[in-house]
Amino acid sequence: MSLTFFPSPLQQIKSEIARRAGVDLYVLRLDLMHPLVNGNKWFKLKYNLLEAKEKNFTTLLTFGGAYSNHIYATAAAGNLFGFRTIGVIRGEERLPLNPTLSFAVQQGMQLVYLNREMYRQRNTPALEEYLQQRFGEVFIIPEGGSNLNGVRGCTEIIDRAMPTAGYAYAFDHICVACGTATTLAGIALSLHEGQRAIAFPVLKNGAFLAQEIESLLTNYLASGLPAPYSSPASWELVCDYHFGGYAKVNNDLLFFSQQFTEEHGVPLDYVYTAKMFYGVMDLLKQGFFSKGNSLLLVHTGGLQGNVGMEERLQRFSKI
């Protein structure tokens, strides 16, 4: 598999809903950067991989659920860049492995399972010490790549992917799905005054992420790591489009995702981007955005998860 990363196309969405709202709508196709390591996952991994290499680590250890895009991307990146990888998976082992975990194993990742109670301690020194004793010197990347290295990578999403310097300034609002809030924090640090970042939490009761975002922004600006601007742009959370919680979907979301793909040629993943795109289109109908606004929707990849999700939905439909 090639190490080549491709430019991310900027695709205009010719939508009747956007036309009626008087808004220009574009999608940043981070899903097309690389066949395996794409979307925001690459940006969150980039500086973690560089730090691990600089400190002469040979093994990466990270955390995730059984359908985690982060586990998938870390396994692929580790294989591409010459690292051994260990994935600490939430819950019990279930055989046969689902497509995400099967792929991770194919990429050379060793899977380790922790019960949910122990997994909740994943960010504690006690569990880190336990893992270091069990596996030796490993470079630990938190779940979802949610650390300052991850934020640093995400500050590069907008400008790096733009076709011409300064073109990112043309957008009034940058919209992104939100899980750990790392991507939103990085994007907020990369926007200039007058732009606004809007995050759509895919978790139920996602308002708690506001505190996480503030903490990430404060810690990053205090860290001395490079930041495009000395203060973040304005941002907000729109918490009404989680569809029941993380990895939860319903027929409305499935229908919307399939219809959007057919109309615009942009495949959406059910866990993240479909919820954000649904939310944006619904807000356009409500007149949430001002006429003349230009919106950039960040496609954060994660399409691999659709295979496992569709298998789960098929099983449930037979019960």
N, C-alpha and C positions, 0 to 999 in steps of 0.2 A: 504494500500500500504506500502511495506517495506521501511525502511530507509537504507537498505543495498546498498552500492555502490560496483560494481564489478570491478575487474581489466580490463583495456582496452586492448583488444588483439592487437598484432602487426602482421599485415597480409602482406605477400609479394605478390606483383602483378606480376604474370608471364605474361608479355606483350611482344609481338613481337616487338613493337615499342621501348620499353625500351632495349630489347636485342640488337637490331640494333644500338642503341645509346651507348651501352656499359655501361649502368647505372643500378644500383640496385634500385628497387622501392618498398617502403613499405608504408602501411597506418596504422596510429594510430587510432583505432576505438573507439573514445570517444562517439560515438553514442550508444555504448553498455554498458555504465556505469550504467545506471538506466533507467527503462521504461519511466519515465516522466521528470526527471531533469537530463539531460545528456549534453554531448558536452561541449563547452566552456562556455555555460550559467551557468553551475554549478560552475565552477571556478570563474566566475565573481560575482556570488551571495554569495559564501561561506563566505568571510570576511565581507560583508555587513550584512549578517544574524548574524554573531557572534557579530559584533558591536551593532546591534539593540538589541540583547539579553543582552549583557553586560550593556547597558544603559537603560534596562527595558522598551523598547518600545514594544507595543503589536500590532501595526499596521504598515504595510509596504505600501508605496505609490510609484508607479513607472509609467513610460510613455512608450507608444509604438503605432505602427500602428495597424490596424485591423487584420493583419496576423502575428503579432510579435511573434517570438520565445521567446523573453525575457518576454513578458506578459504571455505566456503559462507557461514558467518555473517558473516565480515568483509566479504565482497562485498555481502551484503544490507544490513548496517549502514552501510557506506560510502555506498551508494546512498540509503538512507533519511535519513541525516544530512548529506548533501551533501559527502562526501569522494570524491576520486579514489582508486582502490585498485589496488595492484599485488600480485599473488600470485606468490611465488617457489616453484616446484613442484619437488619431488624427482624426478629421473629425466628421461627423454627424453619429448618430446611424442609422444602416440599419438592418431592420428585414426581414426575420428571421436572427438570428446571424449566422455568418460563424463558421466553426468547431473550429477555434482557440478561438474565444470569447465564444462560447458555453461551451467549456471545462473550460475556466477560471471561468465562472459563476458556473459551476458544482463544482469547487474546492473552491467556497465560495468568489470569488473575486467580489467586487463591481465595476461596470464599470461607468466611468464618461467621457463625451465627451466634447472636446474643439474644437472650430473652428480652422482652420489652422493658422490664423493670431495669435490667442492667444496661440496656441500650440508652435509656434516658440519662444515664450518667456519662454519656460519651464525651462531654466537654469538661469533665472533672479531672483534676490531677491524679486522683486515685485510679481511675480507669486508664489514663494515659500511662501511668507507671506499670500497671498490670500488663498492658499491651507491649510496652517496651521490654518487660521481663520475659514475656512469652515469645516475642518475635525478634528481639534484639534491636539494633539501631535502625529505626524506621523513621521516615519523614511523614509526619501525620498531617493530613489535609482534612479540615472539618467537613461535615456533611454539607453538600452543595457548594463546596469551595468558598464558604462564607467566612472569610477572614480579610485582613487588610491587603494581602496579596490579591485576593479576589476582587476587592473594590478597585485596586489599582488597575487591574486588567480591564475592568468595566468602564473606567474613565476613557478608554480608547475606542469604545464601540462606535460612537457617533462619528467622530472626525475621521477615524481610520477607514470607515466604510463609505464615506462620501466620495462621489466621483470627482469633485473639484474642491479646492481649499475654500473654506468659508461658506460652502453651500448649505451646511447644517444650520446656519443662521436663518435660513428661509423658513424654518418650521417654528410655529408658535407653540405647539404642544408635542411632546414625545411620549408615546404611550407604551407601556410594557406590562406583561404579566409579572406577578410578584409572589415568590415563595419564601425565600430567606431575606429578601430586601437588599441583597448585595448588589444586584444589577441596578436597581433604582438608585442606590447611593452613588455608585460610580457614574451613572448618567447625570445625576443632579450636579455632581462636581465638574462635569464637562460642558455644561450649558452656559451660555452667556446671559447677562441680565435681560429680562424680558421674556425669556423662554420659560416653559413650565413642564415639569415631568409629572406624568400621571401614571400611577401604579394600580393595577387591578389584582388584589390578593386572591389567590386560588384556594385559600384556607377559610374555613368558617370563622366568623368573628375576627376578621383580619385586622381590625383597628389597632390591636396590640402591636402591630408591626411599626407603627409610628415611633414608638420608643426605641425599637431596634434600629430604625433608620437614623434617628438622632444620635444614637450611640456610635454607630458606624461612622457617621460623618464627623462627629467630634473627635473620635479616636484617630481617624485617618488624618485629619488636618493637624492633629497634635503629633503625629508620627514622624513628620519630616519627609514622608514619601512624596514623590512628584504629584502635583495637582494642577490641572489646567488653570484653575481660578482659586483665589484665596477664600472664597465662600461659595456654598452651593446655591444653585438656582432654586426658585420656589418649586415645591412639589406637593402632591396631595395623593391620598388613597381613596379609591372608589371601591367600596367593600360589598357591593350588592350583586356581584356576579360570580359567586363561588359555586353555585349549583349544588349546595349541600355539603361542601367541604372538599378537602384535598382528594384528588383522584375520583371524585364523584361526578357522574354525568347523568343526564336524562335525555328523553327523546327530543326535546326542544334543542338541546345543544348538539346532539348528533345530527339532526336534520339541518340545523344552521351550518355546521361544519361541512357537511357534504354538499350543500347548496352553494356555499361560498367557494369551495374548491372547483365545482363545475362552472360557475360563472366567471371566476377570475383566475383560475389556474394556480391558486395558492393553497397547497395542502396545509391543514392546521392540526396540531396535536390537541387531543381532548383535555389534557390535564392543565395546560398553560395557555397557549395562544388562542385556542378556540374560545375560551372564556373571556379573554381580553378583547378579541375581535367582536364577539357578541355584544359585550358591554359598550364598546365604542359605537357600534351601529345603532344600538338602542338609545344611547345618549344623543346621537345625531338626530334621531326621530323626535326626541324631547326638546331639541333646541338648546342643548347644553353648551354647545360651542357657538361662538360668534360668527356671523357671516363674514367671509373673507379670510377666516383662519386657515392655516395649513397644518395638517396633522401628519406625524410620522409614527407608524406602528412598527415596533421592533419585533420581528419574527425570531424568537429565541431558540428555534430548532426543536429537538425532542420528538421528532416524528417516529423514531424507533419505538417509542412507547405505545403507539397506536396498535401495533400487532398484539401485544399482550393484553391491552385493554379490550380489544375486540374479542379475543379468546375468552376473557372473563365474562363479557356481556353475553356471549353465545351460551356459555355454561349456565349462567343465571336464567336465561330465557327458557331453558329446557327444564328448569326445576319446577 
